Amino acid sequence: MAVTEQVKKQHLLWRAGFGPGTQLNGAAAGSPFHLYDSLVKSSSDKPIYLDVATALDDRFFGDMSEKENVFNVQETKQRVISFAKESREYLKKLNLQWLDQMVESPAQLTEKISLFWHGHFACRSQNVFHQQMLLHSIRSNALGNFRTLLTEVSKSPAMLAFLNNQQNRKSQPNENFAREVMELFTIGRGNYTEKDVKEAARAFTGWGFNLKTGFVFRKFQHDTGSKTLMGRTGNFDGDDVIKILLEQKNTAQFIARKVYSYFVNEQVDEAKVHWLAERFYQSDYEIGSLMKDIFTSSWFYDERNIGAKIKSPVELLVGIRRILPMELKRDEVQLLLQRALGQVLFYPPNVAGWPGGKNWIDSSSLMLRLKIPQFLNGEPLAIATKIDDDQEMGMSGAASNKNKNGFADGMNRFKLNAVIDWPQYIKLFNAVSRPQLNQAIAGLILQTPKGSISSDVVNMAADASSRENYIKSVSIALMSTPDYQMC
């Protein structure tokens, strides 16, 4: 049986966005290629700067001169401790604000590709100002030129601090930044030598940052000597390193392969990756062109690629909120769910980012994933989370109530307290006759090649007391199946 047009369009909505919303992004009309044009148009405007920490800026740094850095001026120990603590709270706000953008913004393509780059340029920083700047660079250039994106990220205070380039000086080079730029951001492991790393590190000396102004080049800390990198010799600086790395076709190959694995299929078709990489290189690294090559290719819609990807925790949570319009009375519970499921925005496990794929699923996380839709109507949800000081995200106080709540160590009890706009959702099926209702619901909820549905699931869960209750109960039941974990 051929893959239906509806399944193809929803496949696109899940891979180029976070799944269909109640407006379906125009998915009901036109071809998948027309839908992609619509997604591109909706992402044509520059994203707004997500600024959650203005009050923190005014309180801690409003009286500082432009050239001062909070960690270099004579501050009291208590002030530094206080800043770090409050910065973590504001990171929580930034996390939730970006989640809301993923759910509500018509620029689905921008936000989805930004999530990919957020993992590619994985960075763990407790400084909310640094994270705001890095996120804006990623979202602003998500569909732009990779050269620009790479340069802005490499010069961001967040990345320079995370990879220790603030300590990279001509008298004592630090190789960490240079190594990760090569291994993780551009040409990939096996395509450079230790000598290349050492020479690139020398070129990156002097790259640093100032809290108030961002990137700064400290020329007196820069090694001005001759360097040899990738077979080329010269008095290179950091910008030269980036230029040389982008001249290597291995960079286009590395990025294209990672993009294919994320947006198409983890079972990589090397011939298609080679084709994508060559075109990506010839376009001078235009990300929009690369994504168009993928999303407008007939092979992207092959049955083998549909429903073949395990949703990341963020994709799962955002996808539920998009298809079931809701108001969360306590939206910070989403932070706890992220932590329990293994993906907290702004807190990657390491510089390589989240491994994804089957790593998202274990016996504990799968059970929680299957239960989330069932708790949308306010039933208490018990969540076990591992202790991670960096990922408490303002929720650690809840653990102190565990005895009162009657849960064992590490078990927290919360309510999602979601008020779902069921009438808006149910309107999607107004034109569907009763005999066709099961298949219509399954076709929207489950991203399988044929939009199939298990009659056993419907028979056990369906509330036939009214049409509305039937749609509600069947929808929740299908969202609680293993099939819903796939997109």
Buried (B, 14 or more C-beta within 10 A) or exposed (E): EEBEBBBBBBBBBBBBBBBBBBEBBBBEEBEBBEBBBBBBEBBEEEBEEBBBBEEBBEEBBEEBEEEBBBEEEEBEEEEEEBBEEBBBBBBBBBBBBBBBBBBBBBBBBBBBBBBBBBBBBBBBBBBBBBBBBBBBBBBBBBBBBBBBBBBBBBBBBBBBBBBEBBBBBBEEBBBBBBBBBBBBBBBBEEBBEEEBBBBBBBBBBBBBBBBBEBBBBBEEBBBEEEBEBBEEEEEBBBBBBBEBBBEBBBBBBBBBBBBBBBBBBEEBBEEBBBBBBBBBBEBEBBBBBBBBBBBBBEEBBBBEBBBBBBBBBBBBBBBBBBBBBBEBEEBBBBBBBBBBBBBBBBBBBEBEBBEBEEEBBEEBBBEBBBBBBBBBBEEEBBBEBEEEEEBBBBBBEBBEEBEEBEBEEEBBBBBBBBEBEBEEBBEBBEEBEEEEBBBBBBBBBBBBBBBEBBEEBBEEBBBEEEEBEBBBBBBBBBBBBEBBBBB
